[in-house]
Each structure stands twice: as C-alpha cells, then as structure tokens.
Amino acid sequence: VAAIYSTFLQRAYDQIMQDIAMLHLHVILAVDRAGLVGDDGATHHGVFDVGFLRQVPGMLILAPASLTEQKNMLSWAAETYNGPVAIRYPRGGEGSYRDSAWQPGENVETEGLLCCHRHGGDVTLVTYGSMLDNVLEAAEILSRRGIEATILRLLTVSALPAREILTEMSEKRRVIVAEEVCTCSGIREALAWELRKLCPDCRVDGVDLGADFVTHGSTKELYRHYGLDGESNSIQNQKRILEQYAIDHRFPNIQFYVDDGYSGASFNRPDFQRMMSDMEDGKIGIIITKDLSRLGRNQLHTGLYIEERFPQFGVRYIAIND
C-alpha cells in the first residue's frame, strides 16, 4: 500500500505505468487529498488524478463516499483483489453519508459498480466520491422547485457501468455529471460517449472546476466559486433544463438572467430589471421559466407582466411546468 497525495502522485506517472501496471503488480495506491483541499493551497488540489489514472491499462479506480466505504474498499483491495488499484479519498472527515454500498461483483474491474440514491423523473445527476453530499443537497433544492432528480453514484471511475446507468436514469434522458475535477480530467466525456452509443437521444452535460488551475481558498468557498455546492448545482441544473427546452423547440440566441439569493416576491431583482431593459430594447422575443413562481411570487404583479407588459413588447412567455 502506497499512501500518496493526489497532487504528488502526478510526479510518479511513469512509475505507475511502467513499474506497476505493465507488470500487473498487486499495488494499492491510497490517493489522499483527492479533490479540493481548501487551505492547503493551490498546488495541493487533487483534481487531475482521475484523468491520468484512467489512462493506465488495468488500473482499477475506486471512489468511496464515506469512511466505512473506504475501509471496505481497502480491505477488499488488500485481501481479495490481485492487481493495481487506486482508492481516492478527500482531505478531512466524511459528510452526511455514512453507509457503504461496496458489494463488488466478480467482474467489477470491467463492469464497474453503481449505487442509486434517489429516483426522479426530470433529470439524472451522476457523481462519485465525496461530491455525493453536494449532489444530494442539490436534489433537495431542485425538488422544492418542482424538479425531481435521480442520483446515481459511481463507486468505480475506471470501468463505467453505462448500461446500468441507462436502466436507472430518469425518463427524460437528461444527464448531468458533477465532478470535483478540472475539465477533461474526469469521466464526463467517456460516459457521454458510452451512453450516446446505447441511447442516441440521451443528453449529457456536466459541472466541474473548469479548465484552469484551481485557486486558493477554503473548500466551502471553492465549491461556491466553481458552482459545485448544492445551491449552485441546482441553479446549473435549472439552466440546463431551460437550455435544453429552448434547443428542443428551436429557440435561438439563448441568454440567461439569474437572480441568485433574491426573493421572488420582489421584482426589483437586478437581473430581472436587466431582462426588462433588454426586452424594451427589442432584444427579447421569448421569455422562458421553469414555472410561474420563477418569474415572481406576487400573483398580482406576475399577472400584470404576463397580460400587459410582455404583450406590449411582442414577447411570448412560457412557464414550462405550467
């Protein structure tokens, strides 16, 4: 067993490839500090290991979401498995999820392992590791806003169980992959490829840390900054649902107006006012919200906008769920 920070494991890429994987040695890489590390600093974020370890032939990559699951995986890797395996885990303690779904089959290295934490018909959220807590929080926020999500968690990120995901996903075939990695250093592109081969009408998108190096900050601040906390996740999900609706109905030139943190009871929200200004300047032809409450929660005022203000400027209004 070799316990090494994810960021330092980057320096050992050649040794992993030539001295471990090519010989198919029974080596367990305990990949510490996987994901954001908060105040350890920008050089210590473990946001590339999934990408480069997935390139290594024969490398099994496990992503526990709790300490119990991590212990179960480590025991299995040491006592049952016979080959190179990486177990990636974050800095600090565990979140609200304390159970373990680690029950690998005989062909886990080629078939992967999946756990369904929630069923919903509108969108499917796919994640792995400690990001589970943030995605569960996002699903609760979405539910309060009328969007029901299926949550699927990968316990392996080397082999991807695409057929099982297809079986479990929501009826609307919309998939969003949430990862605590930099763009192109995770599983989104590979999973999209596998799912689209099985289901051509499946829509796959994702949220991650972006294509640049991750900055310094506390984990909570960084989750918020990169849109990976529960609230930001829910906003990202709503935007993707609205965007897909616009694409499906061939509405061009999409522009988002988002008032995060403002009460829907007030129409003095800054982005709402910006939208109204653009409408008056003739830049808007259609306004789309998830439901009527996203426009505003004062029925008298929303009626005024729908019946008078929008028609005055030739604007069509659509509330998808209403």
C-alpha positions, 0 to 999 in steps of 0.5 A: 500500500502506497499512501500518496497525495493526489497532487504528488502522485502526478510526479510518479506517472511513469512509475505507475505505468511502467513499474506497476501496471505493465507488470500487473503488480498487486499495488494499492495506491491510497490517493489522499487529498483527492479533490479540493483541499481548501487551505492547503493551497493551490498546488495541493488540489487533487483534481487531475488524478482521475484523468491520468489514472484512467489512462493506465491499462488495468488500473482499477479506480475506486471512489468511496463516499464515506469512511466505512466505504473506504475501509471496505474498499481497502480491505477488499483491495488488500485481501481479495483483489490481485492487481493495481488499484487506486482508492481516492479519498478527500482531505478531512472527515466524511459528510452526511453519508455514512453507509457503504454500498461496496458489494463488488461483483466478480467482474467489477474491474470491467463492469464497474459498480453503481449505487442509486440514491434517489429516483426522479423523473426530470433529470439524472445527476451522476457523481462519485466520491465525496461530491455525493453530499453536494449532489444530494443537497442539490436534489433537495433544492431542485425538488422544492422547485418542482424538479425531481432528480435521480442520483446515481453514484459511481463507486468505480471511475475506471470501468463505467457501468453505462448500461446500468446507468441507462436502466436507472436514469430518469425518463427524460434522458437528461444527464448531468455529471458533477465532478470535483475535477478540472475539465477533461480530467474526469469521466464526463466525456467517456460516459457521454460517449458510452451512453450516446452509443446505447441511447442516441437521444440521451443528453449529457452535460456536466459541472466541474472546476473548469479548465484552469488551475484551481485557486486558493481558498477554503473548500466551502468557498471553492465549491461556491466559486466553481458552482459545485455546492448544492445551491449552485448545482441546482441553479446549473441544473435549472439552466440546463433544463431551460437550455435544453427546452429552448434547443428542443423547440428551436429557440435561438440566441439563448441568454440567461438572467439569474437572480441568485439569493433574491426573493421572488416576491420582489421584482426589483431583482437586478437581473430581472430589471436587466431582462426588462431593459433588454426586452424594451430594447427589442432584444427579447422575443421569448421569455422562458421559466421553469414555472410561474413562481420563477418569474415572481411570487406576487400573483398580482404583479406576475399577472400584470407582466404576463397580460400587459407588459410582455404583450406590449413588447411582442414577447411570448412567455412560457412557464414550462411546468405550467 
